[in-house]
Amino acid sequence: MSHRMFRTLVVGVMGLTIVVANGCGGPANNGLAEEVTVLLPDGTETTATLGSGVISLADSTWEFYTTSVNGQGVPFVVVTFGPNGELSEFNDNTLGAEIFGSTILFDGARHDTAQAGLQYAAATFGAQTSDATGFTLAADISVFAVGLEAATATATATGTFDANDSDVMTGTFDFVSTVTLLDIPEGNQNLSINFLGRRIQ
């Protein structure tokens, strides 16, 4: 997948078929969901609450690469996890970078984007399989223009850890974006990519 596709990918809501919002956050919650239902790699479903994580990812940082039949591709984001394995931030971000910039924070608070007049708020949800070999992470993002919600987003990574190397994971990264108040070409996207993640810290 080209960097251009990544850069134009995310502006609004990424509502994934495997992530179903159970609660719509009101203005006080910046429009973010309180919980989502996630599908885990083993085929089971579970409800993940706002701020939940994957404990085996606690206090770690991973670089995600696109993968294809030709092997490892280009890195598209560096993902940092907090003390409970919750998604903390994206760095070296190529996903909608013209809008969000190179860093996306998942703390539920509003932050300025790379575009004047636009702000975003992002939160995280996570769960792992009962044997801790696989996980699903979901990010819920709301985008605001002049104080009004102009778009919303979710992104989901579903993966498994390498049985021979706990510093390697593989899986799929899914996006569906919908823009409501803004007129941005290619703002509505539906995309799924295979990824390889390597622990770098």
Disulfide bonds with the S-S distance in Angstrom:
none
